[in-house]
Amino acid sequence: MVLSYPRRIRHGRLSPVFGALASTLIVVGGLTLATLLVPRARALVTLSAVGALAAAGLYTAALQYIAGYLSVFEWPTFFRVSHNLAWVAAALLAADVVVGLVRERASPQRPAGGSGPHP
């Protein structure tokens, strides 16, 4: 016996997830590449992460104030936009760490005594 799910359930629920994931990867990947190519662009990634997290918090606070949701178990599910912004912030912070590690490996090592030419 083969179980068959309706087409709407099989494909309809996963499309938004993969679309959001793909768009997040494109944005974060583009910012990471820009940061690796232009050293001053690292501030853009860091500030974007902080901005996305702040936007998630402000959105949650504003929607709670406007709608006056009750304190129930499902309360976090009322703020789907906040979830996406928080994931973007986490991905940008991870990208910032990766950029820092790549630059640390690529930079020439200084002598342990601190003497010598400084770049």
C-alpha positions as a Python dict, from the first residue, in 0.01 Angstrom:
ca = {
    (1, 'M'): (0, 0, 0),
    (2, 'V'): (147, 333, -109),
    (3, 'L'): (49, 646, 78),
    (4, 'S'): (-18, 941, -141),
    (5, 'Y'): (-55, 1295, -17),
    (6, 'P'): (-249, 1558, -207),
    (7, 'R'): (-32, 1763, -437),
    (8, 'R'): (-113, 2081, -244),
    (9, 'I'): (40, 1941, 75),
    (10, 'R'): (342, 1787, -93),
    (11, 'H'): (458, 2095, -280),
    (12, 'G'): (257, 2391, -159),
    (13, 'R'): (400, 2411, 191),
    (14, 'L'): (765, 2373, 100),
    (15, 'S'): (782, 2632, -177),
    (16, 'P'): (775, 2937, 54),
    (17, 'V'): (1039, 2780, 277),
    (18, 'F'): (1277, 2716, -9),
    (19, 'G'): (1204, 3057, -159),
    (20, 'A'): (1287, 3232, 167),
    (21, 'L'): (1598, 3019, 213),
    (22, 'A'): (1718, 3086, -140),
    (23, 'S'): (1665, 3462, -114),
    (24, 'T'): (1842, 3472, 224),
    (25, 'L'): (2137, 3279, 83),
    (26, 'I'): (2158, 3514, -215),
    (27, 'V'): (2154, 3827, 2),
    (28, 'V'): (2396, 3692, 263),
    (29, 'G'): (2622, 3537, -1),
    (30, 'G'): (2633, 3863, -196),
    (31, 'L'): (2716, 4067, 112),
    (32, 'T'): (2983, 3815, 213),
    (33, 'L'): (3144, 3828, -129),
    (34, 'A'): (3136, 4208, -125),
    (35, 'T'): (3298, 4204, 217),
    (36, 'L'): (3574, 3972, 104),
    (37, 'L'): (3646, 4187, -202),
    (38, 'V'): (3615, 4528, -34),
    (39, 'P'): (3757, 4530, 320),
    (40, 'R'): (3556, 4833, 433),
    (41, 'A'): (3231, 4657, 347),
    (42, 'R'): (3256, 4440, 659),
    (43, 'A'): (3080, 4713, 854),
    (44, 'L'): (2786, 4672, 616),
    (45, 'V'): (2747, 4305, 709),
    (46, 'T'): (2779, 4375, 1080),
    (47, 'L'): (2536, 4665, 1075),
    (48, 'S'): (2293, 4468, 859),
    (49, 'A'): (2288, 4189, 1118),
    (50, 'V'): (2223, 4435, 1399),
    (51, 'G'): (1959, 4612, 1189),
    (52, 'A'): (1777, 4289, 1104),
    (53, 'L'): (1767, 4187, 1469),
    (54, 'A'): (1647, 4532, 1575),
    (55, 'A'): (1380, 4527, 1304),
    (56, 'A'): (1259, 4187, 1427),
    (57, 'G'): (1227, 4321, 1781),
    (58, 'L'): (1054, 4640, 1674),
    (59, 'Y'): (812, 4451, 1451),
    (60, 'T'): (723, 4215, 1734),
    (61, 'A'): (674, 4498, 1982),
    (62, 'A'): (467, 4706, 1740),
    (63, 'L'): (243, 4418, 1636),
    (64, 'Q'): (191, 4317, 1998),
    (65, 'Y'): (98, 4675, 2085),
    (66, 'I'): (-141, 4709, 1790),
    (67, 'A'): (-307, 4367, 1805),
    (68, 'G'): (-285, 4304, 2179),
    (69, 'Y'): (-227, 3931, 2151),
    (70, 'L'): (-293, 3724, 2460),
    (71, 'S'): (-12, 3543, 2637),
    (72, 'V'): (-72, 3192, 2507),
    (73, 'F'): (151, 2905, 2398),
    (74, 'E'): (115, 2998, 2029),
    (75, 'W'): (222, 3360, 2088),
    (76, 'P'): (553, 3335, 1892),
    (77, 'T'): (370, 3208, 1584),
    (78, 'F'): (190, 3541, 1545),
    (79, 'F'): (512, 3709, 1432),
    (80, 'R'): (631, 3518, 1126),
    (81, 'V'): (814, 3818, 979),
    (82, 'S'): (1023, 3840, 1295),
    (83, 'H'): (1135, 3481, 1256),
    (84, 'N'): (1263, 3550, 907),
    (85, 'L'): (1444, 3866, 1012),
    (86, 'A'): (1605, 3685, 1304),
    (87, 'W'): (1729, 3409, 1073),
    (88, 'V'): (1874, 3670, 837),
    (89, 'A'): (2049, 3835, 1132),
    (90, 'A'): (2194, 3501, 1243),
    (91, 'A'): (2313, 3423, 891),
    (92, 'L'): (2476, 3766, 862),
    (93, 'L'): (2654, 3719, 1194),
    (94, 'A'): (2781, 3381, 1076),
    (95, 'A'): (2899, 3544, 752),
    (96, 'D'): (3082, 3809, 954),
    (97, 'V'): (3263, 3537, 1149),
    (98, 'V'): (3358, 3358, 828),
    (99, 'V'): (3493, 3680, 676),
    (100, 'G'): (3697, 3745, 991),
    (101, 'L'): (3846, 3396, 981),
    (102, 'V'): (3928, 3419, 611),
    (103, 'R'): (4099, 3755, 656),
    (104, 'E'): (4291, 3632, 960),
    (105, 'R'): (4428, 3339, 761),
    (106, 'A'): (4510, 3554, 460),
    (107, 'S'): (4698, 3823, 654),
    (108, 'P'): (5075, 3790, 695),
    (109, 'Q'): (5186, 3675, 1040),
    (110, 'R'): (5365, 3928, 1261),
    (111, 'P'): (5666, 3829, 1469),
    (112, 'A'): (5584, 3733, 1831),
    (113, 'G'): (5802, 4009, 1982),
    (114, 'G'): (5608, 4283, 1814),
    (115, 'S'): (5916, 4429, 1644),
    (116, 'G'): (5935, 4450, 1273),
    (117, 'P'): (5741, 4628, 1003),
    (118, 'H'): (5374, 4694, 1067),
    (119, 'P'): (5138, 4706, 770),
}
